[in-house]
Amino acid sequence: MNFHILTLFPEMVEKGLNTSVIGKAVDKGRITLKTHNIRDYTTDKHKKVDDYPYGGGAGMLMQAQPVFDCFSAVREEIEKSGGKSRRVIYVTPQGKRFCQSMAEEFAQEENLVILCGHYEGIDERVLEEIVTDEVSIGDYVLTGGELPAMVITDAVARLVDGVLHNAESAHTETFYHDLLEYPQYSRPEEWKGKKVPEVLLSGDHKKIESWRREQAVSRTQKRRPDLYEKYERSSRCEAYLLQNKLHHIDMLETIRRGNAEILYFGEEGALLYEKNSGAYMITARDEESGKRMISHILPEGRERLEGVFSDFPGNSNREVTLFVSHQEFMNDFLCRQFGLLVEMECTQAVYTRKEPLPVKKGMDIRKLDERFLPVLKEHYDTYVEEGYVEERLKAGVMYGIFEREDLAGFIGTHKEGSIGMLEILEAYRNKGYAKALESFYINLHLRNGWTPFCQIKTGNERSFGLQKSLALYPAKEKLYWLGADESLV
């Protein structure tokens, strides 16, 4: 991932970020961090970048021209390297409050441009021209945007694959599942008369995890009632979906992995927005209940909903292009309402155990990098959305099995969290490679604390047989993917 920070004080940013974890990530090539001095782009011979604001008022304002020219140079640099500069963040107290879910969203970008203001701000005209997101790190005023830019960069960079030494850290710390982190202790066992809780010395991992969960919930309830309310709502939604776990595993894992916006849940069903794939997920008691839930994402329903949910995400602004329907009776209505097509019928299969699967010794399984993109694109044709395989590869979720140094097959995780993209090249079939790859990948998901699941296209008997051999249980009901075009086959 590449960070581009537009600033009047590049040294301040560089000294603040090129140390510790972020500095090491830069040295290892996990991320790149470039500062761009806005002052270098002024046409003023005295290197002046500010002027008095029209209409009077205290202080000076950064001019549009040097900011725009600096951004244009950065955009050209990104495009020359084959990248895109879709997200340009302006750090300002007037922006949307920065949070962990926003950091996760930004971490999906290939390039992130961050604009630092100074003085009394920046000429509004250039902000309208180049900025996609206005972001605030809190309700207070600083002398410039450099400190907020560093905060955002640090929070986003640590979510990039390979930045943290322990990849699981990003999934167990504060704000994961809308909970604050549990209290932690180190040596000695007793300090100033205060002892480490006995359960942490017991060696019983189940009891330890249970204690940590209880502490996280209790601490969140006391210190952050706003977060606790979100956690409680998610927990109640999970309880509803657990009534049919196998059929709803995609929705459950979307919530548990922190990728869900819960738009509605109640006796009528549940409606989620999955942030990674952009898919809406619905399960409904009956067709009329489903139609009432759909009103939550229609423009005319927004005003009513904002009075009900303080955290309503404003989904009427999103284009609905992908839907996951858990009941066939909803398909016709969804197709008519949003102009969608039923593109795939499938069954969800779930690995319900906690024990890892055995992987035959001698199997050479490795994470794939961009060198393997041509062969992946050549052999994986189930999902034909332009750039999908490349995006999954860059996300670090594609693994391959090798015979000597030749790629024999590969597997990955889809955007919404299901295991898939499994393909064994023809010359290497019937050697147990598919079973070894999926076993390895199930174990990988277990280590992340996830419930492994896959979605089997109706009629794919070979896949059904593989899942059965690996002790994955299929749901009794069908699942339907609906899209705006024929991107799924």
MIDO-989776 format. One record per residue (C-alpha): residue in three letters; x, y, z. Coordinates in Angstrom, 1 decimal, decimal comma. Layout:
BEGIN
[pt Ala; [X; Y; Z]]
...
***
This chain:
BEGIN
[pt Met; [0,0; 0,0; 0,0]]
[pt Asn; [1,2; 3,5; -0,8]]
[pt Phe; [0,7; 6,6; 1,3]]
[pt His; [1,1; 10,1; -0,2]]
[pt Ile; [1,0; 12,9; 2,3]]
[pt Leu; [0,6; 16,5; 1,0]]
[pt Thr; [2,0; 18,9; 3,6]]
[pt Leu; [4,0; 22,1; 4,3]]
[pt Phe; [6,1; 20,2; 6,9]]
[pt Pro; [7,3; 16,9; 5,4]]
[pt Glu; [10,1; 16,5; 7,9]]
[pt Met; [7,6; 16,5; 10,8]]
[pt Val; [5,6; 13,6; 9,1]]
[pt Glu; [8,7; 11,7; 8,2]]
[pt Lys; [10,3; 11,9; 11,6]]
[pt Gly; [7,0; 10,9; 13,2]]
[pt Leu; [6,3; 7,8; 11,0]]
[pt Asn; [9,6; 6,4; 9,9]]
[pt Thr; [10,2; 4,8; 13,3]]
[pt Ser; [9,0; 1,7; 15,2]]
[pt Val; [6,5; -0,6; 13,4]]
[pt Ile; [5,6; 1,7; 10,5]]
[pt Gly; [9,3; 2,5; 9,8]]
[pt Lys; [10,1; -1,2; 9,7]]
[pt Ala; [7,2; -1,8; 7,3]]
[pt Val; [8,6; 0,8; 5,0]]
[pt Asp; [12,1; -0,7; 5,2]]
[pt Lys; [10,6; -4,2; 4,3]]
[pt Gly; [8,6; -2,8; 1,4]]
[pt Arg; [5,2; -3,7; 3,0]]
[pt Ile; [4,1; -0,1; 2,5]]
[pt Thr; [5,6; 3,1; 0,9]]
[pt Leu; [5,4; 6,4; 2,6]]
[pt Lys; [6,0; 9,6; 0,5]]
[pt Thr; [5,7; 13,2; 1,6]]
[pt His; [5,1; 15,9; -0,9]]
[pt Asn; [5,9; 19,5; 0,0]]
[pt Ile; [3,1; 21,8; -1,2]]
[pt Arg; [5,4; 24,8; -1,0]]
[pt Asp; [7,5; 23,3; -3,9]]
[pt Tyr; [4,5; 23,9; -6,2]]
[pt Thr; [3,8; 27,6; -5,6]]
[pt Thr; [4,4; 30,1; -8,4]]
[pt Asp; [5,3; 32,8; -5,9]]
[pt Lys; [9,0; 33,6; -6,0]]
[pt His; [9,1; 33,9; -2,2]]
[pt Lys; [7,5; 30,4; -1,9]]
[pt Lys; [4,4; 31,9; -0,4]]
[pt Val; [1,4; 29,5; -0,3]]
[pt Asp; [-1,1; 31,5; 1,7]]
[pt Asp; [-3,1; 34,8; 1,4]]
[pt Tyr; [-5,8; 36,7; 3,2]]
[pt Pro; [-9,4; 35,3; 2,9]]
[pt Tyr; [-12,0; 37,2; 0,9]]
[pt Gly; [-14,5; 38,8; 3,2]]
[pt Gly; [-12,0; 39,4; 6,0]]
[pt Gly; [-11,4; 37,4; 9,1]]
[pt Ala; [-8,5; 36,3; 11,3]]
[pt Gly; [-5,6; 34,4; 9,9]]
[pt Met; [-4,4; 33,3; 6,5]]
[pt Leu; [-5,7; 30,7; 4,0]]
[pt Met; [-3,8; 28,2; 1,9]]
[pt Gln; [-4,2; 29,0; -1,8]]
[pt Ala; [-5,8; 26,6; -4,3]]
[pt Gln; [-3,1; 26,7; -7,0]]
[pt Pro; [-0,1; 25,1; -5,1]]
[pt Val; [-2,4; 22,5; -3,5]]
[pt Phe; [-3,9; 21,5; -6,8]]
[pt Asp; [-0,5; 21,4; -8,6]]
[pt Cys; [1,0; 19,3; -5,8]]
[pt Phe; [-1,9; 16,9; -6,0]]
[pt Ser; [-1,7; 16,8; -9,8]]
[pt Ala; [1,9; 15,8; -9,6]]
[pt Val; [1,1; 13,0; -7,2]]
[pt Arg; [-1,8; 11,8; -9,3]]
[pt Glu; [0,5; 11,7; -12,4]]
[pt Glu; [3,1; 9,7; -10,4]]
[pt Ile; [0,5; 7,2; -9,3]]
[pt Glu; [-1,0; 6,8; -12,7]]
[pt Lys; [2,4; 6,3; -14,3]]
[pt Ser; [3,0; 3,3; -12,0]]
[pt Gly; [-0,4; 1,8; -13,1]]
[pt Gly; [-2,2; 2,8; -9,9]]
[pt Lys; [-5,3; 4,8; -9,1]]
[pt Ser; [-5,8; 7,8; -6,7]]
[pt Arg; [-9,5; 7,3; -5,9]]
[pt Arg; [-9,4; 8,3; -2,2]]
[pt Val; [-8,1; 11,8; -1,3]]
[pt Ile; [-8,5; 12,5; 2,4]]
[pt Tyr; [-8,5; 16,1; 3,8]]
[pt Val; [-8,0; 16,1; 7,5]]
[pt Thr; [-10,2; 18,7; 9,1]]
[pt Pro; [-12,3; 19,1; 12,3]]
[pt Gln; [-15,3; 19,5; 10,0]]
[pt Gly; [-14,9; 15,9; 8,7]]
[pt Lys; [-16,5; 12,6; 9,6]]
[pt Arg; [-15,1; 11,2; 12,8]]
[pt Phe; [-12,2; 8,7; 12,2]]
[pt Cys; [-12,9; 5,2; 13,6]]
[pt Gln; [-11,6; 1,7; 13,2]]
[pt Ser; [-14,1; 0,7; 10,5]]
[pt Met; [-13,0; 3,7; 8,5]]
[pt Ala; [-9,3; 2,6; 8,9]]
[pt Glu; [-10,3; -0,9; 7,6]]
[pt Glu; [-12,1; 0,7; 4,7]]
[pt Phe; [-9,0; 2,8; 3,8]]
[pt Ala; [-6,7; -0,2; 4,1]]
[pt Gln; [-8,4; -1,8; 1,1]]
[pt Glu; [-7,0; 1,0; -1,1]]
[pt Glu; [-3,8; 0,7; -3,2]]
[pt Asn; [-3,0; 4,4; -2,9]]
[pt Leu; [-4,1; 6,8; -0,2]]
[pt Val; [-3,6; 10,5; -0,6]]
[pt Ile; [-3,8; 12,6; 2,6]]
[pt Leu; [-3,9; 16,4; 2,4]]
[pt Cys; [-2,8; 18,4; 5,4]]
[pt Gly; [-4,2; 21,9; 5,9]]
[pt His; [-2,6; 24,8; 7,8]]
[pt Tyr; [-3,3; 28,3; 9,0]]
[pt Glu; [-7,1; 28,8; 8,8]]
[pt Gly; [-7,6; 26,1; 6,2]]
[pt Ile; [-7,6; 25,7; 2,4]]
[pt Asp; [-9,4; 27,5; -0,3]]
[pt Glu; [-12,8; 25,7; -0,7]]
[pt Arg; [-12,5; 25,5; -4,5]]
[pt Val; [-9,6; 23,1; -4,5]]
[pt Leu; [-11,2; 20,9; -1,8]]
[pt Glu; [-14,2; 20,6; -4,1]]
[pt Glu; [-12,0; 19,7; -7,0]]
[pt Ile; [-9,8; 16,9; -5,5]]
[pt Val; [-11,1; 15,7; -2,1]]
[pt Thr; [-13,1; 12,5; -1,7]]
[pt Asp; [-13,2; 12,2; 2,1]]
[pt Glu; [-13,1; 14,8; 4,9]]
[pt Val; [-11,9; 13,2; 8,1]]
[pt Ser; [-11,6; 14,4; 11,7]]
[pt Ile; [-9,7; 12,7; 14,5]]
[pt Gly; [-11,7; 14,5; 17,2]]
[pt Asp; [-13,6; 17,6; 18,2]]
[pt Tyr; [-10,6; 19,9; 18,8]]
[pt Val; [-8,4; 22,2; 16,8]]
[pt Leu; [-4,7; 21,6; 16,0]]
[pt Thr; [-2,2; 23,9; 14,4]]
[pt Gly; [-2,1; 21,8; 11,3]]
[pt Gly; [-3,1; 18,5; 9,6]]
[pt Glu; [0,2; 16,7; 10,1]]
[pt Leu; [-0,6; 15,0; 13,4]]
[pt Pro; [-4,0; 13,8; 12,2]]
[pt Ala; [-2,4; 12,6; 9,0]]
[pt Met; [0,1; 10,5; 11,0]]
[pt Val; [-2,7; 9,1; 13,2]]
[pt Ile; [-4,7; 8,0; 10,1]]
[pt Thr; [-1,6; 6,6; 8,4]]
[pt Asp; [-0,6; 4,6; 11,5]]
[pt Ala; [-4,1; 3,2; 12,0]]
[pt Val; [-4,4; 2,2; 8,4]]
[pt Ala; [-0,9; 0,9; 7,8]]
[pt Arg; [-1,1; -1,6; 10,7]]
[pt Leu; [-4,0; -3,3; 8,9]]
[pt Val; [-1,9; -4,0; 5,8]]
[pt Asp; [-0,8; -7,6; 5,4]]
[pt Gly; [2,7; -8,2; 6,8]]
[pt Val; [3,0; -4,9; 8,8]]
[pt Leu; [2,3; -6,3; 12,2]]
[pt His; [4,6; -9,0; 13,5]]
[pt Asn; [1,6; -10,9; 14,8]]
[pt Ala; [-1,1; -10,8; 12,1]]
[pt Glu; [-3,8; -11,7; 14,6]]
[pt Ser; [-3,2; -8,5; 16,6]]
[pt Ala; [-5,4; -6,5; 14,3]]
[pt His; [-8,3; -8,8; 15,0]]
[pt Thr; [-8,0; -9,0; 18,8]]
[pt Glu; [-7,4; -5,4; 20,0]]
[pt Thr; [-9,6; -2,5; 21,0]]
[pt Phe; [-12,7; -1,9; 19,0]]
[pt Tyr; [-12,8; -5,4; 17,4]]
[pt His; [-16,4; -6,5; 17,6]]
[pt Asp; [-17,2; -3,0; 19,1]]
[pt Leu; [-15,5; -4,0; 22,4]]
[pt Leu; [-12,7; -2,4; 24,3]]
[pt Glu; [-9,7; -4,6; 24,9]]
[pt Tyr; [-9,6; -6,7; 28,1]]
[pt Pro; [-7,1; -5,9; 30,9]]
[pt Gln; [-3,6; -7,5; 30,4]]
[pt Tyr; [-0,9; -8,5; 32,8]]
[pt Ser; [2,8; -9,4; 32,6]]
[pt Arg; [5,5; -10,4; 35,1]]
[pt Pro; [5,8; -10,4; 38,1]]
[pt Glu; [2,8; -12,3; 39,3]]
[pt Glu; [2,4; -9,8; 42,2]]
[pt Trp; [3,3; -6,1; 42,1]]
[pt Lys; [2,6; -3,7; 45,0]]
[pt Gly; [0,3; -6,2; 46,5]]
[pt Lys; [-1,8; -6,6; 43,3]]
[pt Lys; [-1,9; -10,1; 41,9]]
[pt Val; [-2,5; -11,4; 38,4]]
[pt Pro; [-6,0; -12,9; 38,1]]
[pt Glu; [-5,8; -16,6; 38,9]]
[pt Val; [-7,5; -17,6; 35,6]]
[pt Leu; [-4,6; -16,2; 33,6]]
[pt Leu; [-2,2; -18,6; 35,4]]
[pt Ser; [-4,5; -21,6; 35,0]]
[pt Gly; [-3,3; -22,7; 31,5]]
[pt Asp; [-7,0; -23,4; 30,7]]
[pt His; [-7,4; -21,5; 27,3]]
[pt Lys; [-11,2; -21,9; 27,2]]
[pt Lys; [-11,5; -20,3; 30,7]]
[pt Ile; [-9,0; -17,6; 29,8]]
[pt Glu; [-10,9; -16,7; 26,6]]
[pt Ser; [-14,2; -16,6; 28,5]]
[pt Trp; [-12,7; -14,4; 31,2]]
[pt Arg; [-11,2; -12,0; 28,6]]
[pt Arg; [-14,5; -11,8; 26,8]]
[pt Glu; [-16,4; -11,0; 30,0]]
[pt Gln; [-13,9; -8,3; 31,0]]
[pt Ala; [-14,0; -6,7; 27,5]]
[pt Val; [-17,8; -6,6; 27,7]]
[pt Ser; [-17,9; -5,2; 31,2]]
[pt Arg; [-15,2; -2,6; 30,5]]
[pt Thr; [-17,0; -1,5; 27,3]]
[pt Gln; [-20,3; -1,2; 29,2]]
[pt Lys; [-18,8; 1,0; 31,9]]
[pt Arg; [-16,4; 3,1; 29,8]]
[pt Arg; [-18,1; 3,4; 26,4]]
[pt Pro; [-21,8; 2,9; 26,6]]
[pt Asp; [-22,1; 4,0; 23,0]]
[pt Leu; [-19,9; 1,1; 21,8]]
[pt Tyr; [-21,7; -1,3; 24,1]]
[pt Glu; [-25,0; -0,4; 22,6]]
[pt Lys; [-23,6; -1,4; 19,1]]
[pt Tyr; [-22,1; -4,6; 20,6]]
[pt Glu; [-25,4; -5,5; 22,2]]
[pt Arg; [-27,3; -4,9; 19,0]]
[pt Ser; [-24,8; -7,1; 17,1]]
[pt Ser; [-25,1; -9,9; 19,7]]
[pt Arg; [-28,9; -9,9; 19,4]]
[pt Cys; [-28,7; -10,1; 15,7]]
[pt Glu; [-26,2; -13,0; 15,9]]
[pt Ala; [-28,6; -14,8; 18,3]]
[pt Tyr; [-31,4; -14,5; 15,7]]
[pt Leu; [-29,2; -15,8; 12,9]]
[pt Leu; [-27,9; -18,7; 15,0]]
[pt Gln; [-31,4; -20,2; 14,9]]
[pt Asn; [-30,3; -21,5; 11,5]]
[pt Lys; [-26,5; -21,3; 11,7]]
[pt Leu; [-25,6; -23,3; 8,5]]
[pt His; [-27,8; -21,2; 6,3]]
[pt His; [-26,8; -17,9; 7,8]]
[pt Ile; [-23,1; -18,5; 8,3]]
[pt Asp; [-22,2; -15,8; 5,7]]
[pt Met; [-24,2; -13,2; 7,7]]
[pt Leu; [-22,8; -14,4; 11,0]]
[pt Glu; [-19,2; -14,3; 9,9]]
[pt Thr; [-19,7; -10,9; 8,3]]
[pt Ile; [-20,8; -9,6; 11,8]]
[pt Arg; [-18,1; -11,5; 13,7]]
[pt Arg; [-15,3; -10,4; 11,4]]
[pt Gly; [-16,3; -6,7; 11,8]]
[pt Asn; [-17,4; -6,3; 8,2]]
[pt Ala; [-21,2; -5,7; 8,7]]
[pt Glu; [-23,4; -2,7; 8,9]]
[pt Ile; [-26,6; -4,0; 10,5]]
[pt Leu; [-29,4; -2,1; 8,7]]
[pt Tyr; [-32,3; -4,0; 10,3]]
[pt Phe; [-33,0; -7,0; 12,4]]
[pt Gly; [-36,1; -8,1; 14,3]]
[pt Glu; [-38,8; -10,7; 14,2]]
[pt Glu; [-39,2; -10,1; 10,4]]
[pt Gly; [-35,6; -11,0; 9,7]]
[pt Ala; [-32,2; -9,3; 9,2]]
[pt Leu; [-30,6; -7,0; 6,6]]
[pt Leu; [-26,9; -6,4; 6,5]]
[pt Tyr; [-24,4; -4,5; 4,3]]
[pt Glu; [-21,1; -6,4; 3,8]]
[pt Lys; [-18,4; -3,7; 3,5]]
[pt Asn; [-15,7; -5,7; 1,7]]
[pt Ser; [-17,8; -6,9; -1,2]]
[pt Gly; [-20,5; -4,2; -1,3]]
[pt Ala; [-23,2; -6,9; -1,1]]
[pt Tyr; [-26,4; -6,6; 0,8]]
[pt Met; [-27,5; -9,7; 2,7]]
[pt Ile; [-31,1; -10,4; 3,6]]
[pt Thr; [-33,0; -13,2; 5,3]]
[pt Ala; [-36,7; -12,8; 5,8]]
[pt Arg; [-39,6; -14,5; 7,5]]
[pt Asp; [-41,8; -14,0; 4,5]]
[pt Glu; [-42,0; -11,9; 1,4]]
[pt Glu; [-43,9; -9,0; 3,0]]
[pt Ser; [-41,4; -8,9; 5,8]]
[pt Gly; [-38,6; -8,8; 3,3]]
[pt Lys; [-40,2; -6,0; 1,4]]
[pt Arg; [-40,5; -3,9; 4,6]]
[pt Met; [-36,9; -4,5; 5,3]]
[pt Ile; [-35,9; -3,4; 1,8]]
[pt Ser; [-37,4; 0,0; 2,5]]
[pt His; [-34,5; 0,6; 4,8]]
[pt Ile; [-32,2; 1,1; 1,8]]
[pt Leu; [-34,6; 2,9; -0,4]]
[pt Pro; [-34,3; 6,7; -0,7]]
[pt Glu; [-37,8; 7,3; 0,6]]
[pt Gly; [-37,1; 5,2; 3,7]]
[pt Arg; [-34,1; 7,2; 4,8]]
[pt Glu; [-35,9; 10,1; 6,6]]
[pt Arg; [-38,0; 7,7; 8,7]]
[pt Leu; [-35,0; 5,5; 9,6]]
[pt Glu; [-32,8; 8,3; 10,7]]
[pt Gly; [-35,3; 8,9; 13,5]]
[pt Val; [-35,0; 5,3; 14,6]]
[pt Phe; [-31,3; 4,5; 14,4]]
[pt Ser; [-28,7; 7,1; 15,4]]
[pt Asp; [-26,0; 5,1; 13,6]]
[pt Phe; [-28,0; 4,8; 10,3]]
[pt Pro; [-25,3; 4,6; 7,6]]
[pt Gly; [-27,2; 6,5; 4,9]]
[pt Asn; [-27,3; 3,6; 2,5]]
[pt Ser; [-29,8; 5,4; 0,2]]
[pt Asn; [-26,7; 7,0; -1,3]]
[pt Arg; [-25,2; 3,6; -2,4]]
[pt Glu; [-25,9; 2,0; -5,7]]
[pt Val; [-27,4; -1,5; -5,1]]
[pt Thr; [-25,6; -3,8; -7,4]]
[pt Leu; [-25,1; -7,0; -5,4]]
[pt Phe; [-27,5; -8,9; -3,2]]
[pt Val; [-27,4; -12,2; -1,3]]
[pt Ser; [-30,9; -13,6; -0,8]]
[pt His; [-31,4; -16,4; 1,7]]
[pt Gln; [-35,0; -17,1; 0,5]]
[pt Glu; [-36,1; -17,7; -3,1]]
[pt Phe; [-39,4; -15,9; -2,6]]
[pt Met; [-37,4; -12,6; -2,4]]
[pt Asn; [-35,7; -12,9; -5,7]]
[pt Asp; [-38,4; -11,6; -8,0]]
[pt Phe; [-39,0; -8,5; -5,9]]
[pt Leu; [-35,2; -7,8; -5,6]]
[pt Cys; [-34,8; -8,2; -9,4]]
[pt Arg; [-37,6; -5,8; -10,1]]
[pt Gln; [-36,7; -3,2; -7,5]]
[pt Phe; [-33,0; -2,9; -8,3]]
[pt Gly; [-32,7; -4,2; -11,8]]
[pt Leu; [-30,8; -7,3; -10,7]]
[pt Leu; [-30,4; -10,8; -12,1]]
[pt Val; [-30,3; -14,1; -10,2]]
[pt Glu; [-26,7; -15,1; -11,1]]
[pt Met; [-25,9; -18,0; -8,9]]
[pt Glu; [-27,8; -20,6; -6,7]]
[pt Cys; [-25,6; -22,3; -4,1]]
[pt Thr; [-25,5; -24,1; -0,8]]
[pt Gln; [-23,4; -23,0; 2,2]]
[pt Ala; [-21,3; -25,7; 3,8]]
[pt Val; [-19,7; -25,1; 7,3]]
[pt Tyr; [-16,8; -26,5; 9,2]]
[pt Thr; [-18,3; -26,6; 12,7]]
[pt Arg; [-15,4; -28,2; 14,6]]
[pt Lys; [-12,6; -26,3; 16,4]]
[pt Glu; [-9,9; -28,9; 15,7]]
[pt Pro; [-7,6; -28,3; 12,7]]
[pt Leu; [-7,6; -30,8; 9,9]]
[pt Pro; [-4,5; -32,9; 9,1]]
[pt Val; [-2,5; -31,9; 6,0]]
[pt Lys; [-0,5; -34,6; 4,4]]
[pt Lys; [3,2; -34,3; 4,9]]
[pt Gly; [5,3; -33,1; 2,1]]
[pt Met; [2,6; -30,8; 0,6]]
[pt Asp; [4,3; -27,6; -0,5]]
[pt Ile; [1,7; -24,8; 0,2]]
[pt Arg; [2,7; -21,1; 0,0]]
[pt Lys; [1,1; -17,7; -0,2]]
[pt Leu; [1,1; -16,4; -3,8]]
[pt Asp; [2,3; -13,1; -5,1]]
[pt Glu; [1,8; -11,1; -8,2]]
[pt Arg; [4,1; -13,3; -10,3]]
[pt Phe; [1,3; -15,9; -10,4]]
[pt Leu; [-1,4; -13,5; -11,6]]
[pt Pro; [-1,3; -14,7; -15,3]]
[pt Val; [-1,8; -18,3; -14,4]]
[pt Leu; [-4,6; -17,5; -11,9]]
[pt Lys; [-6,4; -15,5; -14,5]]
[pt Glu; [-6,0; -18,2; -17,1]]
[pt His; [-7,3; -21,0; -15,0]]
[pt Tyr; [-9,9; -19,3; -12,8]]
[pt Asp; [-13,0; -18,3; -14,8]]
[pt Thr; [-15,8; -18,9; -12,3]]
[pt Tyr; [-15,8; -15,2; -11,3]]
[pt Val; [-15,3; -13,0; -14,3]]
[pt Glu; [-15,6; -9,5; -12,7]]
[pt Glu; [-12,7; -7,5; -14,2]]
[pt Gly; [-9,8; -7,3; -11,7]]
[pt Tyr; [-11,3; -9,6; -9,1]]
[pt Val; [-8,5; -12,2; -9,1]]
[pt Glu; [-5,9; -9,5; -9,0]]
[pt Glu; [-7,6; -7,8; -6,1]]
[pt Arg; [-7,7; -11,0; -4,1]]
[pt Leu; [-4,1; -11,7; -4,9]]
[pt Lys; [-3,0; -8,2; -3,7]]
[pt Ala; [-5,1; -8,7; -0,6]]
[pt Gly; [-2,8; -11,6; 0,4]]
[pt Val; [-5,5; -14,3; 0,6]]
[pt Met; [-4,4; -16,5; -2,3]]
[pt Tyr; [-2,4; -19,7; -1,6]]
[pt Gly; [-0,9; -22,2; -4,0]]
[pt Ile; [0,2; -25,8; -3,8]]
[pt Phe; [3,4; -26,7; -5,7]]
[pt Glu; [4,9; -29,8; -7,3]]
[pt Arg; [8,6; -29,1; -7,3]]
[pt Glu; [8,5; -25,4; -8,4]]
[pt Asp; [5,4; -25,7; -10,6]]
[pt Leu; [2,1; -24,3; -9,4]]
[pt Ala; [-0,3; -27,2; -9,3]]
[pt Gly; [-3,4; -25,5; -7,8]]
[pt Phe; [-4,6; -22,6; -5,8]]
[pt Ile; [-7,3; -21,4; -3,3]]
[pt Gly; [-8,4; -18,1; -1,7]]
[pt Thr; [-11,0; -16,2; 0,3]]
[pt His; [-13,8; -14,3; -1,5]]
[pt Lys; [-14,5; -10,7; -0,5]]
[pt Glu; [-17,4; -11,6; 1,7]]
[pt Gly; [-15,3; -14,2; 3,6]]
[pt Ser; [-16,2; -17,6; 2,1]]
[pt Ile; [-13,4; -20,0; 1,1]]
[pt Gly; [-13,3; -20,5; -2,6]]
[pt Met; [-11,5; -20,0; -5,9]]
[pt Leu; [-10,2; -23,5; -5,6]]
[pt Glu; [-8,7; -24,8; -8,8]]
[pt Ile; [-6,3; -27,7; -9,5]]
[pt Leu; [-4,6; -27,5; -12,8]]
[pt Glu; [-5,5; -30,4; -15,1]]
[pt Ala; [-2,1; -32,1; -15,1]]
[pt Tyr; [-2,1; -32,3; -11,3]]
[pt Arg; [-5,6; -33,6; -10,6]]
[pt Asn; [-6,5; -36,8; -8,6]]
[pt Lys; [-3,4; -36,4; -6,4]]
[pt Gly; [-5,1; -35,2; -3,2]]
[pt Tyr; [-4,1; -31,6; -3,8]]
[pt Ala; [-7,6; -30,1; -3,5]]
[pt Lys; [-8,1; -31,8; -0,2]]
[pt Ala; [-4,7; -30,6; 1,1]]
[pt Leu; [-5,3; -27,1; -0,1]]
[pt Glu; [-8,7; -26,7; 1,5]]
[pt Ser; [-7,6; -28,4; 4,7]]
[pt Phe; [-4,7; -26,0; 5,0]]
[pt Tyr; [-7,0; -23,1; 4,3]]
[pt Ile; [-9,6; -24,2; 6,9]]
[pt Asn; [-6,8; -24,3; 9,4]]
[pt Leu; [-5,7; -20,8; 8,4]]
[pt His; [-9,3; -19,5; 9,1]]
[pt Leu; [-9,4; -21,3; 12,4]]
[pt Arg; [-6,2; -19,6; 13,5]]
[pt Asn; [-7,9; -16,3; 12,8]]
[pt Gly; [-10,8; -17,2; 15,0]]
[pt Trp; [-13,2; -17,6; 12,1]]
[pt Thr; [-15,7; -20,3; 11,3]]
[pt Pro; [-14,6; -21,7; 7,9]]
[pt Phe; [-17,4; -21,9; 5,3]]
[pt Cys; [-17,8; -22,2; 1,5]]
[pt Gln; [-20,6; -21,8; -1,0]]
[pt Ile; [-21,2; -24,6; -3,4]]
[pt Lys; [-22,8; -23,8; -6,8]]
[pt Thr; [-25,8; -26,0; -7,4]]
[pt Gly; [-24,8; -29,0; -9,6]]
[pt Asn; [-21,1; -29,0; -8,6]]
[pt Glu; [-21,1; -32,6; -7,3]]
[pt Arg; [-17,3; -32,7; -7,2]]
[pt Ser; [-17,3; -29,9; -4,7]]
[pt Phe; [-20,1; -31,4; -2,6]]
[pt Gly; [-18,0; -34,6; -2,4]]
[pt Leu; [-14,9; -32,7; -1,3]]
[pt Gln; [-16,8; -30,8; 1,4]]
[pt Lys; [-18,3; -34,0; 2,8]]
[pt Ser; [-14,9; -35,6; 2,9]]
[pt Leu; [-13,6; -32,7; 5,0]]
[pt Ala; [-16,6; -32,8; 7,4]]
[pt Leu; [-18,2; -29,6; 6,3]]
[pt Tyr; [-22,0; -29,7; 6,9]]
[pt Pro; [-24,2; -28,3; 4,1]]
[pt Ala; [-27,3; -26,2; 4,8]]
[pt Lys; [-30,7; -27,6; 3,8]]
[pt Glu; [-31,7; -24,3; 2,1]]
[pt Lys; [-30,4; -22,6; -1,0]]
[pt Leu; [-28,7; -19,2; -1,2]]
[pt Tyr; [-29,0; -16,8; -4,1]]
[pt Trp; [-26,5; -14,3; -5,5]]
[pt Leu; [-28,1; -11,4; -7,4]]
[pt Gly; [-26,1; -9,0; -9,4]]
[pt Ala; [-26,5; -6,0; -11,7]]
[pt Asp; [-25,0; -7,8; -14,7]]
[pt Glu; [-23,7; -11,2; -15,6]]
[pt Ser; [-20,6; -11,0; -13,4]]
[pt Leu; [-21,2; -14,3; -11,6]]
[pt Val; [-21,5; -17,5; -13,5]]
***
